């Protein structure tokens, strides 16, 4: 039995918090955007974990993949926001 969407949202919230702790600083959009980025990272990490064959028994691997996805999205989000601010 897998996590399901609700499980990935919860993992994504944790991943968003971990990504924020690993990459501190001011986020465009604040905490809410960071949590949404974490949820998206969690869902993407869950998809990637399932694709790689990680089952629900490997929670640490799934959390690590979700955190990596959230961290990557957070870095991209900040870069896009900085580029937009530079053009204005």
PyMOL Python script that loads the backbone (N, CA, C, O; Angstrom):
from pymol import cmd

cmd.read_pdbstr("""\
ATOM      1  N   UNK A   1       0.846  -1.182   0.000  1.00  0.00           N
ATOM      2  CA  UNK A   1       0.000   0.000   0.000  1.00  0.00           C
ATOM      3  C   UNK A   1       0.891   1.246   0.000  1.00  0.00           C
ATOM      4  O   UNK A   1       1.841   1.322   0.780  1.00  0.00           O
ATOM      5  N   UNK A   2       0.600   2.204  -0.851  1.00  0.00           N
ATOM      6  CA  UNK A   2       1.393   3.417  -0.974  1.00  0.00           C
ATOM      7  C   UNK A   2       0.886   4.512  -0.064  1.00  0.00           C
ATOM      8  O   UNK A   2      -0.090   4.335   0.665  1.00  0.00           O
ATOM      9  N   UNK A   3       1.553   5.634  -0.114  1.00  0.00           N
ATOM     10  CA  UNK A   3       1.190   6.765   0.702  1.00  0.00           C
ATOM     11  C   UNK A   3      -0.121   7.397   0.249  1.00  0.00           C
ATOM     12  O   UNK A   3      -0.936   7.787   1.084  1.00  0.00           O
ATOM     13  N   UNK A   4      -0.332   7.500  -1.026  1.00  0.00           N
ATOM     14  CA  UNK A   4      -1.475   8.235  -1.532  1.00  0.00           C
ATOM     15  C   UNK A   4      -1.166   9.720  -1.556  1.00  0.00           C
ATOM     16  O   UNK A   4      -0.140  10.163  -1.040  1.00  0.00           O
ATOM     17  N   UNK A   5      -2.051  10.471  -2.152  1.00  0.00           N
ATOM     18  CA  UNK A   5      -1.824  11.910  -2.317  1.00  0.00           C
ATOM     19  C   UNK A   5      -1.699  12.626  -0.972  1.00  0.00           C
ATOM     20  O   UNK A   5      -0.833  13.487  -0.816  1.00  0.00           O
ATOM     21  N   UNK A   6      -2.543  12.286  -0.005  1.00  0.00           N
ATOM     22  CA  UNK A   6      -2.488  12.939   1.307  1.00  0.00           C
ATOM     23  C   UNK A   6      -1.145  12.677   1.986  1.00  0.00           C
ATOM     24  O   UNK A   6      -0.573  13.575   2.605  1.00  0.00           O
ATOM     25  N   UNK A   7      -0.648  11.461   1.871  1.00  0.00           N
ATOM     26  CA  UNK A   7       0.646  11.129   2.455  1.00  0.00           C
ATOM     27  C   UNK A   7       1.770  11.923   1.833  1.00  0.00           C
ATOM     28  O   UNK A   7       2.691  12.356   2.526  1.00  0.00           O
ATOM     29  N   UNK A   8       1.698  12.118   0.507  1.00  0.00           N
ATOM     30  CA  UNK A   8       2.740  12.885  -0.169  1.00  0.00           C
ATOM     31  C   UNK A   8       2.645  14.359   0.174  1.00  0.00           C
ATOM     32  O   UNK A   8       3.660  15.056   0.189  1.00  0.00           O
ATOM     33  N   UNK A   9       1.448  14.842   0.449  1.00  0.00           N
ATOM     34  CA  UNK A   9       1.304  16.230   0.895  1.00  0.00           C
ATOM     35  C   UNK A   9       1.965  16.411   2.258  1.00  0.00           C
ATOM     36  O   UNK A   9       2.671  17.393   2.488  1.00  0.00           O
ATOM     37  N   UNK A  10       1.733  15.464   3.154  1.00  0.00           N
ATOM     38  CA  UNK A  10       2.345  15.534   4.490  1.00  0.00           C
ATOM     39  C   UNK A  10       3.865  15.431   4.377  1.00  0.00           C
ATOM     40  O   UNK A  10       4.589  16.205   5.004  1.00  0.00           O
ATOM     41  N   UNK A  11       4.350  14.478   3.580  1.00  0.00           N
ATOM     42  CA  UNK A  11       5.797  14.353   3.362  1.00  0.00           C
ATOM     43  C   UNK A  11       6.318  15.635   2.721  1.00  0.00           C
ATOM     44  O   UNK A  11       7.408  16.097   3.059  1.00  0.00           O
ATOM     45  N   UNK A  12       5.544  16.215   1.794  1.00  0.00           N
ATOM     46  CA  UNK A  12       5.948  17.457   1.133  1.00  0.00           C
ATOM     47  C   UNK A  12       6.065  18.618   2.098  1.00  0.00           C
ATOM     48  O   UNK A  12       6.970  19.442   1.963  1.00  0.00           O
ATOM     49  N   UNK A  13       5.164  18.701   3.074  1.00  0.00           N
ATOM     50  CA  UNK A  13       5.265  19.755   4.081  1.00  0.00           C
ATOM     51  C   UNK A  13       6.558  19.605   4.878  1.00  0.00           C
ATOM     52  O   UNK A  13       7.254  20.585   5.141  1.00  0.00           O
ATOM     53  N   UNK A  14       6.868  18.376   5.258  1.00  0.00           N
ATOM     54  CA  UNK A  14       8.121  18.131   5.978  1.00  0.00           C
ATOM     55  C   UNK A  14       9.315  18.438   5.079  1.00  0.00           C
ATOM     56  O   UNK A  14      10.305  19.016   5.527  1.00  0.00           O
ATOM     57  N   UNK A  15       9.215  18.049   3.811  1.00  0.00           N
ATOM     58  CA  UNK A  15      10.305  18.311   2.863  1.00  0.00           C
ATOM     59  C   UNK A  15      10.487  19.806   2.652  1.00  0.00           C
ATOM     60  O   UNK A  15      11.619  20.277   2.549  1.00  0.00           O
ATOM     61  N   UNK A  16       9.400  20.556   2.585  1.00  0.00           N
ATOM     62  CA  UNK A  16       9.495  22.005   2.434  1.00  0.00           C
ATOM     63  C   UNK A  16      10.182  22.650   3.627  1.00  0.00           C
ATOM     64  O   UNK A  16      10.994  23.562   3.469  1.00  0.00           O
ATOM     65  N   UNK A  17       9.853  22.171   4.823  1.00  0.00           N
ATOM     66  CA  UNK A  17      10.503  22.705   6.021  1.00  0.00           C
ATOM     67  C   UNK A  17      11.991  22.358   6.024  1.00  0.00           C
ATOM     68  O   UNK A  17      12.822  23.196   6.373  1.00  0.00           O
ATOM     69  N   UNK A  18      12.328  21.131   5.639  1.00  0.00           N
ATOM     70  CA  UNK A  18      13.740  20.743   5.573  1.00  0.00           C
ATOM     71  C   UNK A  18      14.484  21.535   4.502  1.00  0.00           C
ATOM     72  O   UNK A  18      15.620  21.957   4.722  1.00  0.00           O
ATOM     73  N   UNK A  19      13.858  21.738   3.353  1.00  0.00           N
ATOM     74  CA  UNK A  19      14.502  22.507   2.277  1.00  0.00           C
ATOM     75  C   UNK A  19      14.746  23.939   2.725  1.00  0.00           C
ATOM     76  O   UNK A  19      15.784  24.526   2.418  1.00  0.00           O
ATOM     77  N   UNK A  20      13.794  24.492   3.446  1.00  0.00           N
ATOM     78  CA  UNK A  20      13.946  25.866   3.957  1.00  0.00           C
ATOM     79  C   UNK A  20      15.089  25.940   4.958  1.00  0.00           C
ATOM     80  O   UNK A  20      15.841  26.914   4.985  1.00  0.00           O
ATOM     81  N   UNK A  21      15.215  24.891   5.789  1.00  0.00           N
ATOM     82  CA  UNK A  21      16.306  24.867   6.767  1.00  0.00           C
ATOM     83  C   UNK A  21      17.663  24.694   6.078  1.00  0.00           C
ATOM     84  O   UNK A  21      18.663  25.255   6.525  1.00  0.00           O
ATOM     85  N   UNK A  22      17.695  23.922   4.996  1.00  0.00           N
ATOM     86  CA  UNK A  22      18.940  23.693   4.276  1.00  0.00           C
ATOM     87  C   UNK A  22      19.344  24.875   3.395  1.00  0.00           C
ATOM     88  O   UNK A  22      20.521  25.060   3.086  1.00  0.00           O
ATOM     89  N   UNK A  23      18.351  25.668   2.997  1.00  0.00           N
ATOM     90  CA  UNK A  23      18.624  26.821   2.114  1.00  0.00           C
ATOM     91  C   UNK A  23      17.911  28.040   2.705  1.00  0.00           C
ATOM     92  O   UNK A  23      16.903  28.492   2.162  1.00  0.00           O
ATOM     93  N   UNK A  24      18.429  28.571   3.814  1.00  0.00           N
ATOM     94  CA  UNK A  24      17.754  29.689   4.471  1.00  0.00           C
ATOM     95  C   UNK A  24      17.881  30.975   3.658  1.00  0.00           C
ATOM     96  O   UNK A  24      18.711  31.094   2.757  1.00  0.00           O
ATOM     97  N   UNK A  25      17.054  31.899   4.000  1.00  0.00           N
ATOM     98  CA  UNK A  25      17.082  33.197   3.335  1.00  0.00           C
ATOM     99  C   UNK A  25      15.665  33.672   3.078  1.00  0.00           C
ATOM    100  O   UNK A  25      14.689  32.998   3.407  1.00  0.00           O
ATOM    101  N   UNK A  26      15.581  34.844   2.485  1.00  0.00           N
ATOM    102  CA  UNK A  26      14.268  35.413   2.189  1.00  0.00           C
ATOM    103  C   UNK A  26      13.698  34.749   0.949  1.00  0.00           C
ATOM    104  O   UNK A  26      14.348  34.663  -0.093  1.00  0.00           O
ATOM    105  N   UNK A  27      12.476  34.287   1.087  1.00  0.00           N
ATOM    106  CA  UNK A  27      11.786  33.662  -0.032  1.00  0.00           C
ATOM    107  C   UNK A  27      10.767  34.620  -0.602  1.00  0.00           C
ATOM    108  O   UNK A  27      10.024  35.255   0.145  1.00  0.00           O
ATOM    109  N   UNK A  28      10.722  34.734  -1.927  1.00  0.00           N
ATOM    110  CA  UNK A  28       9.645  35.515  -2.524  1.00  0.00           C
ATOM    111  C   UNK A  28       8.334  34.775  -2.289  1.00  0.00           C
ATOM    112  O   UNK A  28       8.188  33.619  -2.688  1.00  0.00           O
ATOM    113  N   UNK A  29       7.404  35.426  -1.657  1.00  0.00           N
ATOM    114  CA  UNK A  29       6.129  34.780  -1.374  1.00  0.00           C
ATOM    115  C   UNK A  29       6.011  34.282   0.057  1.00  0.00           C
ATOM    116  O   UNK A  29       4.907  33.979   0.509  1.00  0.00           O
ATOM    117  N   UNK A  30       7.100  34.190   0.767  1.00  0.00           N
ATOM    118  CA  UNK A  30       7.059  33.818   2.172  1.00  0.00           C
ATOM    119  C   UNK A  30       6.885  32.334   2.439  1.00  0.00           C
ATOM    120  O   UNK A  30       7.144  31.490   1.582  1.00  0.00           O
ATOM    121  N   UNK A  31       6.443  32.045   3.641  1.00  0.00           N
ATOM    122  CA  UNK A  31       6.327  30.670   4.115  1.00  0.00           C
ATOM    123  C   UNK A  31       5.309  29.872   3.317  1.00  0.00           C
ATOM    124  O   UNK A  31       5.527  28.691   3.046  1.00  0.00           O
ATOM    125  N   UNK A  32       4.208  30.494   2.940  1.00  0.00           N
ATOM    126  CA  UNK A  32       3.168  29.779   2.192  1.00  0.00           C
ATOM    127  C   UNK A  32       3.683  29.235   0.878  1.00  0.00           C
ATOM    128  O   UNK A  32       3.401  28.091   0.521  1.00  0.00           O
ATOM    129  N   UNK A  33       4.433  30.044   0.160  1.00  0.00           N
ATOM    130  CA  UNK A  33       5.000  29.598  -1.117  1.00  0.00           C
ATOM    131  C   UNK A  33       6.022  28.496  -0.870  1.00  0.00           C
ATOM    132  O   UNK A  33       6.089  27.529  -1.629  1.00  0.00           O
ATOM    133  N   UNK A  34       6.815  28.635   0.180  1.00  0.00           N
ATOM    134  CA  UNK A  34       7.800  27.606   0.501  1.00  0.00           C
ATOM    135  C   UNK A  34       7.112  26.279   0.791  1.00  0.00           C
ATOM    136  O   UNK A  34       7.580  25.229   0.350  1.00  0.00           O
ATOM    137  N   UNK A  35       6.005  26.315   1.530  1.00  0.00           N
ATOM    138  CA  UNK A  35       5.273  25.080   1.816  1.00  0.00           C
ATOM    139  C   UNK A  35       4.670  24.485   0.550  1.00  0.00           C
ATOM    140  O   UNK A  35       4.669  23.266   0.376  1.00  0.00           O
ATOM    141  N   UNK A  36       4.157  25.337  -0.336  1.00  0.00           N
ATOM    142  CA  UNK A  36       3.633  24.828  -1.606  1.00  0.00           C
ATOM    143  C   UNK A  36       4.741  24.203  -2.445  1.00  0.00           C
ATOM    144  O   UNK A  36       4.542  23.163  -3.072  1.00  0.00           O
ATOM    145  N   UNK A  37       5.906  24.841  -2.453  1.00  0.00           N
ATOM    146  CA  UNK A  37       7.049  24.277  -3.159  1.00  0.00           C
ATOM    147  C   UNK A  37       7.407  22.926  -2.543  1.00  0.00           C
ATOM    148  O   UNK A  37       7.749  21.989  -3.265  1.00  0.00           O
ATOM    149  N   UNK A  38       7.332  22.819  -1.235  1.00  0.00           N
ATOM    150  CA  UNK A  38       7.600  21.547  -0.557  1.00  0.00           C
ATOM    151  C   UNK A  38       6.596  20.472  -0.927  1.00  0.00           C
ATOM    152  O   UNK A  38       6.966  19.315  -1.124  1.00  0.00           O
ATOM    153  N   UNK A  39       5.324  20.847  -1.024  1.00  0.00           N
ATOM    154  CA  UNK A  39       4.299  19.878  -1.409  1.00  0.00           C
ATOM    155  C   UNK A  39       4.545  19.387  -2.832  1.00  0.00           C
ATOM    156  O   UNK A  39       4.479  18.188  -3.102  1.00  0.00           O
ATOM    157  N   UNK A  40       4.826  20.318  -3.735  1.00  0.00           N
ATOM    158  CA  UNK A  40       5.118  19.929  -5.119  1.00  0.00           C
ATOM    159  C   UNK A  40       6.364  19.052  -5.162  1.00  0.00           C
ATOM    160  O   UNK A  40       6.400  18.045  -5.870  1.00  0.00           O
ATOM    161  N   UNK A  41       7.389  19.440  -4.398  1.00  0.00           N
ATOM    162  CA  UNK A  41       8.604  18.624  -4.321  1.00  0.00           C
ATOM    163  C   UNK A  41       8.309  17.248  -3.747  1.00  0.00           C
ATOM    164  O   UNK A  41       8.881  16.252  -4.190  1.00  0.00           O
ATOM    165  N   UNK A  42       7.422  17.187  -2.764  1.00  0.00           N
ATOM    166  CA  UNK A  42       7.050  15.901  -2.182  1.00  0.00           C
ATOM    167  C   UNK A  42       6.331  15.007  -3.167  1.00  0.00           C
ATOM    168  O   UNK A  42       6.593  13.806  -3.234  1.00  0.00           O
ATOM    169  N   UNK A  43       5.430  15.586  -3.925  1.00  0.00           N
ATOM    170  CA  UNK A  43       4.703  14.803  -4.931  1.00  0.00           C
ATOM    171  C   UNK A  43       5.671  14.344  -6.026  1.00  0.00           C
ATOM    172  O   UNK A  43       5.630  13.192  -6.457  1.00  0.00           O
ATOM    173  N   UNK A  44       6.544  15.261  -6.473  1.00  0.00           N
ATOM    174  CA  UNK A  44       7.538  14.873  -7.485  1.00  0.00           C
ATOM    175  C   UNK A  44       8.506  13.821  -6.937  1.00  0.00           C
ATOM    176  O   UNK A  44       8.861  12.871  -7.634  1.00  0.00           O
ATOM    177  N   UNK A  45       8.929  14.003  -5.677  1.00  0.00           N
ATOM    178  CA  UNK A  45       9.805  13.017  -5.052  1.00  0.00           C
ATOM    179  C   UNK A  45       9.118  11.670  -4.894  1.00  0.00           C
ATOM    180  O   UNK A  45       9.744  10.623  -5.064  1.00  0.00           O
ATOM    181  N   UNK A  46       7.833  11.697  -4.569  1.00  0.00           N
ATOM    182  CA  UNK A  46       7.074  10.453  -4.475  1.00  0.00           C
ATOM    183  C   UNK A  46       6.963   9.753  -5.810  1.00  0.00           C
ATOM    184  O   UNK A  46       7.088   8.532  -5.898  1.00  0.00           O
ATOM    185  N   UNK A  47       6.725  10.538  -6.851  1.00  0.00           N
ATOM    186  CA  UNK A  47       6.659   9.958  -8.190  1.00  0.00           C
ATOM    187  C   UNK A  47       8.011   9.363  -8.579  1.00  0.00           C
ATOM    188  O   UNK A  47       8.087   8.257  -9.115  1.00  0.00           O
ATOM    189  N   UNK A  48       9.075  10.118  -8.301  1.00  0.00           N
ATOM    190  CA  UNK A  48      10.416   9.641  -8.623  1.00  0.00           C
ATOM    191  C   UNK A  48      10.755   8.388  -7.819  1.00  0.00           C
ATOM    192  O   UNK A  48      11.328   7.439  -8.354  1.00  0.00           O
ATOM    193  N   UNK A  49      10.401   8.387  -6.538  1.00  0.00           N
ATOM    194  CA  UNK A  49      10.647   7.220  -5.701  1.00  0.00           C
ATOM    195  C   UNK A  49       9.909   5.994  -6.205  1.00  0.00           C
ATOM    196  O   UNK A  49      10.461   4.893  -6.224  1.00  0.00           O
ATOM    197  N   UNK A  50       8.673   6.182  -6.610  1.00  0.00           N
ATOM    198  CA  UNK A  50       7.893   5.072  -7.153  1.00  0.00           C
ATOM    199  C   UNK A  50       8.509   4.606  -8.470  1.00  0.00           C
ATOM    200  O   UNK A  50       8.574   3.407  -8.742  1.00  0.00           O
ATOM    201  N   UNK A  51       8.961   5.565  -9.288  1.00  0.00           N
ATOM    202  CA  UNK A  51       9.597   5.238 -10.562  1.00  0.00           C
ATOM    203  C   UNK A  51      10.875   4.435 -10.339  1.00  0.00           C
ATOM    204  O   UNK A  51      11.172   3.507 -11.091  1.00  0.00           O
ATOM    205  N   UNK A  52      11.631   4.796  -9.300  1.00  0.00           N
ATOM    206  CA  UNK A  52      12.884   4.103  -8.988  1.00  0.00           C
ATOM    207  C   UNK A  52      12.665   2.813  -8.214  1.00  0.00           C
ATOM    208  O   UNK A  52      13.617   2.073  -7.969  1.00  0.00           O
ATOM    209  N   UNK A  53      11.431   2.533  -7.828  1.00  0.00           N
ATOM    210  CA  UNK A  53      11.127   1.288  -7.139  1.00  0.00           C
ATOM    211  C   UNK A  53      11.126   1.379  -5.629  1.00  0.00           C
ATOM    212  O   UNK A  53      11.059   0.350  -4.955  1.00  0.00           O
ATOM    213  N   UNK A  54      11.200   2.576  -5.079  1.00  0.00           N
ATOM    214  CA  UNK A  54      11.157   2.737  -3.620  1.00  0.00           C
ATOM    215  C   UNK A  54       9.710   2.599  -3.167  1.00  0.00           C
ATOM    216  O   UNK A  54       8.829   3.307  -3.656  1.00  0.00           O
ATOM    217  N   UNK A  55       9.473   1.709  -2.254  1.00  0.00           N
ATOM    218  CA  UNK A  55       8.127   1.505  -1.754  1.00  0.00           C
ATOM    219  C   UNK A  55       7.875   2.322  -0.509  1.00  0.00           C
ATOM    220  O   UNK A  55       8.755   3.052  -0.052  1.00  0.00           O
ATOM    221  N   UNK A  56       6.668   2.206   0.052  1.00  0.00           N
ATOM    222  CA  UNK A  56       6.345   2.980   1.255  1.00  0.00           C
ATOM    223  C   UNK A  56       7.168   2.571   2.464  1.00  0.00           C
ATOM    224  O   UNK A  56       7.218   3.316   3.443  1.00  0.00           O
ATOM    225  N   UNK A  57       7.813   1.417   2.429  1.00  0.00           N
ATOM    226  CA  UNK A  57       8.632   0.989   3.554  1.00  0.00           C
ATOM    227  C   UNK A  57       9.924   1.792   3.656  1.00  0.00           C
ATOM    228  O   UNK A  57      10.564   1.793   4.708  1.00  0.00           O
ATOM    229  N   UNK A  58      10.316   2.470   2.592  1.00  0.00           N
ATOM    230  CA  UNK A  58      11.550   3.255   2.623  1.00  0.00           C
ATOM    231  C   UNK A  58      11.221   4.737   2.806  1.00  0.00           C
ATOM    232  O   UNK A  58      11.463   5.558   1.920  1.00  0.00           O
ATOM    233  N   UNK A  59      10.669   5.055   3.967  1.00  0.00           N
ATOM    234  CA  UNK A  59      10.225   6.413   4.250  1.00  0.00           C
ATOM    235  C   UNK A  59      11.382   7.409   4.204  1.00  0.00           C
ATOM    236  O   UNK A  59      11.220   8.520   3.701  1.00  0.00           O
ATOM    237  N   UNK A  60      12.539   7.024   4.719  1.00  0.00           N
ATOM    238  CA  UNK A  60      13.681   7.945   4.703  1.00  0.00           C
ATOM    239  C   UNK A  60      14.113   8.264   3.282  1.00  0.00           C
ATOM    240  O   UNK A  60      14.441   9.412   2.983  1.00  0.00           O
ATOM    241  N   UNK A  61      14.121   7.279   2.407  1.00  0.00           N
ATOM    242  CA  UNK A  61      14.471   7.541   1.011  1.00  0.00           C
ATOM    243  C   UNK A  61      13.439   8.453   0.371  1.00  0.00           C
ATOM    244  O   UNK A  61      13.794   9.381  -0.355  1.00  0.00           O
ATOM    245  N   UNK A  62      12.173   8.197   0.633  1.00  0.00           N
ATOM    246  CA  UNK A  62      11.115   9.037   0.077  1.00  0.00           C
ATOM    247  C   UNK A  62      11.207  10.463   0.601  1.00  0.00           C
ATOM    248  O   UNK A  62      11.016  11.413  -0.158  1.00  0.00           O
ATOM    249  N   UNK A  63      11.498  10.623   1.884  1.00  0.00           N
ATOM    250  CA  UNK A  63      11.647  11.957   2.458  1.00  0.00           C
ATOM    251  C   UNK A  63      12.872  12.654   1.865  1.00  0.00           C
ATOM    252  O   UNK A  63      12.834  13.854   1.592  1.00  0.00           O
ATOM    253  N   UNK A  64      13.951  11.907   1.667  1.00  0.00           N
ATOM    254  CA  UNK A  64      15.155  12.490   1.067  1.00  0.00           C
ATOM    255  C   UNK A  64      14.881  12.927  -0.372  1.00  0.00           C
ATOM    256  O   UNK A  64      15.312  14.006  -0.777  1.00  0.00           O
ATOM    257  N   UNK A  65      14.175  12.109  -1.143  1.00  0.00           N
ATOM    258  CA  UNK A  65      13.846  12.479  -2.518  1.00  0.00           C
ATOM    259  C   UNK A  65      12.916  13.689  -2.552  1.00  0.00           C
ATOM    260  O   UNK A  65      13.084  14.582  -3.383  1.00  0.00           O
ATOM    261  N   UNK A  66      11.939  13.716  -1.653  1.00  0.00           N
ATOM    262  CA  UNK A  66      11.016  14.852  -1.590  1.00  0.00           C
ATOM    263  C   UNK A  66      11.751  16.124  -1.189  1.00  0.00           C
ATOM    264  O   UNK A  66      11.485  17.194  -1.737  1.00  0.00           O
ATOM    265  N   UNK A  67      12.671  16.017  -0.241  1.00  0.00           N
ATOM    266  CA  UNK A  67      13.448  17.177   0.188  1.00  0.00           C
ATOM    267  C   UNK A  67      14.344  17.669  -0.942  1.00  0.00           C
ATOM    268  O   UNK A  67      14.470  18.874  -1.158  1.00  0.00           O
ATOM    269  N   UNK A  68      14.962  16.742  -1.658  1.00  0.00           N
ATOM    270  CA  UNK A  68      15.801  17.140  -2.789  1.00  0.00           C
ATOM    271  C   UNK A  68      14.965  17.844  -3.858  1.00  0.00           C
ATOM    272  O   UNK A  68      15.398  18.842  -4.434  1.00  0.00           O
ATOM    273  N   UNK A  69      13.765  17.318  -4.119  1.00  0.00           N
ATOM    274  CA  UNK A  69      12.876  17.968  -5.082  1.00  0.00           C
ATOM    275  C   UNK A  69      12.446  19.341  -4.617  1.00  0.00           C
ATOM    276  O   UNK A  69      12.420  20.286  -5.405  1.00  0.00           O
ATOM    277  N   UNK A  70      12.109  19.461  -3.346  1.00  0.00           N
ATOM    278  CA  UNK A  70      11.696  20.754  -2.799  1.00  0.00           C
ATOM    279  C   UNK A  70      12.854  21.749  -2.802  1.00  0.00           C
ATOM    280  O   UNK A  70      12.658  22.930  -3.086  1.00  0.00           O
ATOM    281  N   UNK A  71      14.047  21.280  -2.489  1.00  0.00           N
ATOM    282  CA  UNK A  71      15.223  22.151  -2.489  1.00  0.00           C
ATOM    283  C   UNK A  71      15.519  22.654  -3.902  1.00  0.00           C
ATOM    284  O   UNK A  71      15.809  23.833  -4.100  1.00  0.00           O
ATOM    285  N   UNK A  72      15.444  21.764  -4.867  1.00  0.00           N
ATOM    286  CA  UNK A  72      15.660  22.164  -6.255  1.00  0.00           C
ATOM    287  C   UNK A  72      14.614  23.179  -6.703  1.00  0.00           C
ATOM    288  O   UNK A  72      14.952  24.179  -7.337  1.00  0.00           O
ATOM    289  N   UNK A  73      13.357  22.931  -6.380  1.00  0.00           N
ATOM    290  CA  UNK A  73      12.301  23.874  -6.752  1.00  0.00           C
ATOM    291  C   UNK A  73      12.458  25.210  -6.033  1.00  0.00           C
ATOM    292  O   UNK A  73      12.180  26.259  -6.614  1.00  0.00           O
ATOM    293  N   UNK A  74      12.901  25.184  -4.779  1.00  0.00           N
ATOM    294  CA  UNK A  74      13.105  26.411  -4.019  1.00  0.00           C
ATOM    295  C   UNK A  74      14.220  27.254  -4.643  1.00  0.00           C
ATOM    296  O   UNK A  74      14.085  28.471  -4.772  1.00  0.00           O
ATOM    297  N   UNK A  75      15.307  26.610  -5.023  1.00  0.00           N
ATOM    298  CA  UNK A  75      16.411  27.329  -5.672  1.00  0.00           C
ATOM    299  C   UNK A  75      15.945  27.919  -6.996  1.00  0.00           C
ATOM    300  O   UNK A  75      16.251  29.071  -7.305  1.00  0.00           O
ATOM    301  N   UNK A  76      15.202  27.130  -7.785  1.00  0.00           N
ATOM    302  CA  UNK A  76      14.685  27.639  -9.059  1.00  0.00           C
ATOM    303  C   UNK A  76      13.716  28.791  -8.846  1.00  0.00           C
ATOM    304  O   UNK A  76      13.753  29.781  -9.577  1.00  0.00           O
ATOM    305  N   UNK A  77      12.848  28.665  -7.846  1.00  0.00           N
ATOM    306  CA  UNK A  77      11.869  29.720  -7.552  1.00  0.00           C
ATOM    307  C   UNK A  77      12.569  31.029  -7.202  1.00  0.00           C
ATOM    308  O   UNK A  77      12.189  32.098  -7.682  1.00  0.00           O
ATOM    309  N   UNK A  78      13.598  30.932  -6.360  1.00  0.00           N
ATOM    310  CA  UNK A  78      14.337  32.140  -5.976  1.00  0.00           C
ATOM    311  C   UNK A  78      15.048  32.753  -7.170  1.00  0.00           C
ATOM    312  O   UNK A  78      15.081  33.976  -7.304  1.00  0.00           O
ATOM    313  N   UNK A  79      15.617  31.929  -8.037  1.00  0.00           N
ATOM    314  CA  UNK A  79      16.325  32.435  -9.211  1.00  0.00           C
ATOM    315  C   UNK A  79      15.354  33.133 -10.164  1.00  0.00           C
ATOM    316  O   UNK A  79      15.671  34.190 -10.709  1.00  0.00           O
ATOM    317  N   UNK A  80      14.190  32.553 -10.363  1.00  0.00           N
ATOM    318  CA  UNK A  80      13.182  33.162 -11.254  1.00  0.00           C
ATOM    319  C   UNK A  80      12.690  34.479 -10.656  1.00  0.00           C
ATOM    320  O   UNK A  80      12.540  35.468 -11.373  1.00  0.00           O
ATOM    321  N   UNK A  81      12.440  34.496  -9.358  1.00  0.00           N
ATOM    322  CA  UNK A  81      11.958  35.718  -8.700  1.00  0.00           C
ATOM    323  C   UNK A  81      13.017  36.811  -8.773  1.00  0.00           C
ATOM    324  O   UNK A  81      12.676  37.975  -8.985  1.00  0.00           O
ATOM    325  N   UNK A  82      14.309  36.465  -8.601  1.00  0.00           N
ATOM    326  CA  UNK A  82      15.383  37.444  -8.687  1.00  0.00           C
ATOM    327  C   UNK A  82      15.490  38.004 -10.098  1.00  0.00           C
ATOM    328  O   UNK A  82      15.689  39.204 -10.284  1.00  0.00           O
ATOM    329  N   UNK A  83      15.359  37.138 -11.079  1.00  0.00           N
ATOM    330  CA  UNK A  83      15.446  37.578 -12.474  1.00  0.00           C
ATOM    331  C   UNK A  83      14.286  38.504 -12.817  1.00  0.00           C
ATOM    332  O   UNK A  83      14.472  39.487 -13.535  1.00  0.00           O
ATOM    333  N   UNK A  84      13.104  38.206 -12.316  1.00  0.00           N
ATOM    334  CA  UNK A  84      11.946  39.070 -12.549  1.00  0.00           C
ATOM    335  C   UNK A  84      12.111  40.419 -11.874  1.00  0.00           C
ATOM    336  O   UNK A  84      11.748  41.452 -12.437  1.00  0.00           O
ATOM    337  N   UNK A  85      12.656  40.409 -10.671  1.00  0.00           N
ATOM    338  CA  UNK A  85      12.855  41.652  -9.940  1.00  0.00           C
ATOM    339  C   UNK A  85      13.907  42.523 -10.621  1.00  0.00           C
ATOM    340  O   UNK A  85      13.824  43.750 -10.579  1.00  0.00           O
ATOM    341  N   UNK A  86      14.891  41.891 -11.244  1.00  0.00           N
ATOM    342  CA  UNK A  86      15.934  42.620 -11.943  1.00  0.00           C
ATOM    343  C   UNK A  86      15.433  43.276 -13.213  1.00  0.00           C
ATOM    344  O   UNK A  86      15.986  44.290 -13.640  1.00  0.00           O
ATOM    345  N   UNK A  87      14.406  42.725 -13.823  1.00  0.00           N
ATOM    346  CA  UNK A  87      13.851  43.294 -15.048  1.00  0.00           C
ATOM    347  C   UNK A  87      12.905  44.448 -14.777  1.00  0.00           C
ATOM    348  O   UNK A  87      12.704  45.302 -15.641  1.00  0.00           O
ATOM    349  N   UNK A  88      12.325  44.484 -13.591  1.00  0.00           N
ATOM    350  CA  UNK A  88      11.344  45.527 -13.289  1.00  0.00           C
ATOM    351  C   UNK A  88      11.982  46.857 -12.994  1.00  0.00           C
ATOM    352  O   UNK A  88      11.280  47.831 -12.722  1.00  0.00           O
TER     353      UNK A  88
END
""", "prot")
cmd.dss("prot")
cmd.show_as("cartoon", "prot")
cmd.util.cbc("prot")
cmd.orient("prot")
